[in-house]
C-alpha cells in the first residue's frame, strides 16, 4: 500500500494468544474509544489452543465494520504475528494493545491523533501508564518518569531507548505512530523487524520512530499493563528468560552498531545484561547457559563485570553452586514470609481503620 492509499483511519493492532480471560476486556476498551477519526481493529490470534479464537470470531461478527480478524494460521510467534498485522493495516496511523492489556481512557486515540495532525514532524505520541496486577487487581505507577517536555527531539532519546536506562522508555501499547514512516523503515530493513533472534517487536519500532522524528508525550494514564501471568516478556522460567534477554540484547547491540551508538552508558548496559544472564544460569544450575554468557561477552565485545566473575567462581564447582542455591532458597523463603506478614499487617490496619 502506497502512502496515498492510506485511509484517514487509525488501525489498532491487537495480538492475542491463549487469552480467553482477558481478550474481551481488551477489545471492549478499544471499542469504547471516542475519536473524530474512525478506527479499525486488526486482530491477530496466534493459533490459540483455548477459547480465544472463538471469542475473536464472535467480536468480528458483531463489529464487521471495525474488526478484521486475521486468517487462522499455524502458530507464528509474536514477531511474525505483529508484522503480518501491521502490513494489513489500512490506516495512516497505527496503535496497538496486547490481548491482556487494556486502555482506561476513552479519549486516548483522540488526544494522540490530534497531536499527530497538528505536528507533522512528530512520528509517535505516547502516554503515561500503570501496572495492573491480574491477581489482586491493584494498580501501581511505573517508577521512572523523566519526560519533562511535551515534544522531544527523537535523536536525543535513541540511546535511552536501546539501553532502557532511564525514563525515555516508550510503552508501545500506549502509543500512536505514523504508518508511512514505519512501512518505509520496514521495507528498507526488513531484517531489523523480522529477525527471530531479536525476540521482540516493540523496541525497534520505538527506536525507528525516535530516529526519524520527534516524540510527543501525554502525561495522562491511558493504559493498564497487565502482569501476574506468563507472557512473552514475563516468563516464569529462568531458562526461557535467559534466551529472551539474550535475544533482546542482541537487538540492542545491532542497533548500537548500525547507528553508531557507543558510550559508557551502553557499555554498562551490556555488562548488566551479562550479569543478568549469569544469574539466570545460576538459578537454572545450567552449565551450558553458563558457558553461553562468555559467548555473549565476545559477541557484544564487552568484558564480564566483576560481580558476574564472582558468580562464575561460585559456579565453577558444583558443591559451591549447590550450597549457594540452598542459601538463596532460604533467603527467598524468609523474604516471602516477611512480605506475607507485612501484607497481613496492612490488611489488619485497613480493617480496624488505622
C-alpha positions in Angstrom: 0.0 0.0 0.0 1.4 3.4 -1.0 1.1 6.5 1.2 -1.6 7.9 -1.0 -3.7 4.7 -0.4 -3.7 5.0 3.4 -7.2 5.8 4.6 -8.0 8.6 7.1 -8.2 5.9 9.7 -6.5 4.6 12.8 -5.5 0.9 12.7 -5.3 -0.7 16.2 -3.2 -3.9 16.2 -4.3 -6.5 18.8 -2.2 -9.6 19.2 -3.5 -12.4 21.3 -2.6 -16.0 22.2 -4.5 -18.1 24.8 -6.0 -15.1 26.5 -9.7 -16.1 26.7 -9.9 -14.5 30.2 -8.7 -11.0 29.0 -9.3 -10.5 25.3 -12.9 -9.4 25.8 -11.7 -6.7 28.2 -9.0 -5.6 25.7 -11.4 -5.3 22.8 -14.1 -3.5 24.8 -11.6 -1.0 26.0 -10.8 -0.2 22.3 -14.3 -0.2 21.1 -15.4 2.4 23.7 -12.9 5.0 22.2 -14.4 8.3 21.2 -12.4 9.8 18.3 -13.2 12.1 15.4 -11.3 9.8 13.1 -12.7 6.3 12.6 -10.6 3.3 13.7 -10.3 -0.4 12.7 -9.0 -3.2 14.8 -6.7 -5.7 13.1 -6.9 -8.7 15.3 -4.2 -11.4 15.2 -4.9 -14.6 17.1 -1.8 -16.7 17.0 -3.4 -20.1 16.9 -4.7 -20.1 20.4 -5.5 -23.5 22.0 -8.2 -22.2 24.3 -11.4 -20.3 23.5 -9.6 -17.1 22.4 -10.2 -17.7 18.7 -13.9 -18.3 19.3 -14.3 -15.0 21.2 -12.4 -13.2 18.5 -14.7 -14.6 15.8 -17.8 -13.5 17.8 -16.5 -10.0 18.1 -15.6 -9.9 14.4 -19.2 -10.9 13.6 -20.6 -8.3 16.0 -18.5 -5.5 14.6 -17.8 -6.4 11.0 -17.1 -2.7 10.0 -14.5 -2.3 12.7 -12.8 -5.6 13.5 -10.8 -7.6 10.9 -9.7 -10.9 12.2 -6.6 -12.3 10.5 -7.0 -15.7 8.9 -6.3 -18.7 11.0 -2.8 -20.0 10.5 -0.2 -22.1 12.3 1.5 -20.5 15.3 3.8 -17.7 14.1 5.2 -16.2 17.2 4.8 -12.6 18.3 7.2 -11.1 15.7 5.6 -12.5 12.6 2.1 -12.1 14.0 2.7 -8.4 14.7 4.2 -7.5 11.4 1.7 -9.5 9.4 -1.0 -7.5 11.1 1.0 -4.3 10.5 1.2 -4.9 6.8 -2.6 -5.5 6.8 -3.3 -2.1 8.4 -5.2 0.3 6.2 -4.9 3.4 8.3 -2.5 6.3 8.2 -1.8 5.8 12.0 -1.2 2.7 14.0 -1.8 1.9 17.7 -1.7 -1.4 19.4 -2.9 -3.1 22.6 -1.9 -6.5 23.7 -4.6 -9.1 24.4 -4.0 -9.0 28.1 -3.6 -5.2 28.5 -6.4 -2.6 28.2 -6.9 1.1 27.7 -8.6 3.1 30.5 -9.1 6.5 28.8 -11.8 6.6 26.2 -10.1 9.7 24.7 -6.7 8.1 24.3 -6.8 7.9 20.5 -8.5 11.4 20.2 -5.7 13.0 22.2 -2.9 11.3 20.3 -4.2 11.7 16.8 -4.8 15.4 17.5 -1.1 15.9 18.3 -0.1 14.0 15.1 -2.4 16.0 12.9 -1.1 19.3 14.4 2.6 18.4 14.4 3.8 16.8 11.1 7.3 16.4 12.5 6.1 14.2 15.3 6.4 10.5 14.4 5.0 8.9 17.6 3.0 10.1 20.6 2.7 8.0 23.8 1.3 8.4 27.3 1.7 7.5 30.9 0.6 4.1 32.0 0.3 1.9 35.1 0.9 -1.7 36.1 -2.1 -3.9 36.7 -1.9 -7.0 38.9 -4.2 -9.7 37.5 -4.4 -11.5 40.8 -5.1 -8.6 43.3 -6.5 -6.1 40.7 -4.1 -3.5 42.3 -2.5 -0.8 40.1 0.9 0.7 40.7 2.8 3.5 38.9 5.8 2.9 36.8 8.8 4.2 38.7 10.8 6.1 36.1 9.3 9.3 34.6 11.6 11.8 33.0 9.5 13.1 30.1 9.8 16.7 31.0 8.8 18.1 27.6 5.6 17.5 25.6 7.7 17.1 22.5 11.3 15.8 22.4 13.8 15.5 19.6 13.8 11.8 19.0 17.6 11.5 18.4 18.1 12.6 22.0 16.2 9.5 23.1 17.7 6.7 21.0 20.4 5.7 23.4 17.9 5.5 26.3 15.5 3.5 24.2 18.2 1.0 23.3 19.5 0.6 26.8 16.3 1.2 28.7 18.4 3.1 31.4 16.1 6.0 32.2 12.6 7.3 31.6 12.9 7.6 27.8 11.2 4.3 27.5 8.1 4.1 25.4 5.4 1.6 26.1 4.1 0.9 22.6 0.7 -0.2 23.8 0.2 3.4 25.0 1.4 4.9 21.6 0.2 6.0 18.2 2.6 6.3 15.3 2.7 7.1 11.6 2.2 4.2 9.3 4.1 5.7 6.3 7.3 6.1 8.3 7.0 2.6 9.8 6.3 0.9 6.4 9.2 2.7 4.8 11.6 1.6 7.5 10.3 -1.9 7.3 10.8 -2.1 3.5 14.4 -0.7 3.8 15.5 -3.1 6.5 13.0 -6.0 7.0 15.8 -7.9 8.8 15.5 -5.4 11.7 11.9 -6.2 12.2 11.5 -9.9 11.2 14.7 -11.4 12.7 13.6 -14.0 15.3 16.9 -13.7 17.1 15.8 -10.2 18.3 13.0 -11.6 20.4 10.6 -8.6 20.3 8.7 -6.3 18.0 8.3 -3.1 20.0 11.8 -1.8 20.8 12.9 -1.4 17.2 9.6 0.4 16.3 10.1 2.9 19.1 13.8 3.3 18.1 13.0 4.0 14.4 10.2 6.4 15.3 12.6 8.4 17.5 15.4 8.3 15.0 13.1 9.6 12.2 11.5 12.5 14.0 10.1 13.9 17.2 8.4 12.1 20.1 5.3 13.6 21.8 4.3 12.6 25.4 0.9 13.0 27.1 1.1 12.6 30.9 -2.4 11.1 31.2 -2.7 7.5 32.1 -4.3 5.6 29.2 -3.1 2.1 29.6 -3.1 -0.6 32.3 -0.2 -3.0 31.6 -1.1 -6.5 32.9 1.3 -8.6 34.9 1.0 -11.6 37.2 0.8 -14.1 34.4 3.3 -15.6 31.9 3.8 -13.6 28.8 6.5 -13.0 26.2 8.4 -10.6 28.4 7.3 -12.1 31.8 8.4 -15.7 31.6 8.1 -17.7 34.8 11.1 -19.7 33.9 14.8 -18.7 34.2 15.9 -20.7 31.2 13.3 -19.1 28.9 14.0 -15.7 30.4 17.7 -16.3 29.7 17.0 -16.7 26.0 14.5 -13.9 25.8 17.0 -11.5 27.5 19.8 -12.6 25.1 17.6 -12.0 22.1 16.5 -8.5 23.1 20.1 -7.6 24.0 21.2 -8.9 20.5 18.7 -6.4 19.1 20.2 -3.6 21.2 23.7 -4.5 20.1 22.6 -4.5 16.5 21.1 -1.0 16.8 24.1 0.3 18.6 26.5 -0.9 15.9 24.3 0.1 12.9 23.6 3.6 14.3 27.0 4.2 15.9 25.8 4.4 19.5 28.8 3.9 21.8 29.2 5.3 25.3 29.9 4.4 28.9 26.1 4.1 29.3 25.8 1.5 26.5 28.9 -0.4 27.8 27.4 -0.5 31.3 24.1 -1.7 29.9 25.7 -4.7 28.1 27.7 -5.5 31.3 24.5 -5.5 33.3 22.8 -7.8 30.8 25.8 -10.2 31.1 25.3 -10.2 34.9 21.6 -10.9 34.4 22.3 -13.8 32.1 24.8 -15.1 34.6 22.2 -15.1 37.4 19.6 -16.9 35.2 22.2 -19.6 34.5 23.0 -19.7 38.2 19.3 -20.2 39.2 18.9 -22.8 36.5 22.0 -24.7 37.6 22.7 -25.0 33.8 26.4 -25.3 32.8 25.5 -24.8 29.1 23.9 -21.5 29.8 26.8 -20.5 31.9 29.2 -21.1 29.0 26.9 -19.1 26.7 27.4 -16.0 28.8 31.0 -15.9 27.7 29.9 -16.2 24.1 27.6 -13.2 24.6 30.5 -11.3 26.1 32.5 -12.0 23.0 29.6 -11.2 20.6 28.8 -7.9 22.4 32.5 -7.0 22.8 32.1 -6.3 26.5 34.0 -7.7 29.4 32.2 -9.7 32.0 31.6 -7.5 35.1 33.3 -8.2 38.4 30.0 -9.2 40.2 29.4 -11.8 37.4 33.0 -13.0 37.8 32.3 -13.7 41.5 29.3 -15.7 40.5 31.4 -17.6 38.0 33.8 -18.6 40.8 30.8 -20.0 42.7 29.5 -21.9 39.6 33.0 -23.3 38.9 32.4 -26.0 41.5 29.1 -28.0 41.8 29.4 -28.1 45.6 29.6 -24.3 46.0 27.0 -23.9 43.3 24.5 -26.2 45.2 25.5 -24.5 48.5 24.7 -21.0 47.3 21.5 -22.2 45.7 20.4 -23.6 49.0 21.4 -20.3 50.8 19.4 -18.4 48.2 16.4 -20.6 48.8 16.5 -19.8 52.5 16.7 -16.1 51.9 13.9 -16.2 49.3 11.7 -18.1 51.9 12.4 -15.5 54.6 11.6 -12.7 52.2 8.3 -14.4 51.3 7.4 -14.8 54.9 8.2 -11.1 55.7 6.2 -9.9 52.7 3.2 -12.0 53.8 3.5 -10.7 57.4 3.6 -7.1 56.0 0.6 -7.7 53.8 -1.3 -9.2 56.8 -0.4 -6.2 58.9 -1.6 -3.8 56.3 -4.8 -5.7 55.8 -5.4 -5.6 59.6 -4.8 -1.9 59.7 -7.4 -1.4 57.0 -9.9 -3.5 58.9 -9.6 -1.5 62.1 -9.4 1.8 60.3 -5.8 2.7 61.3 
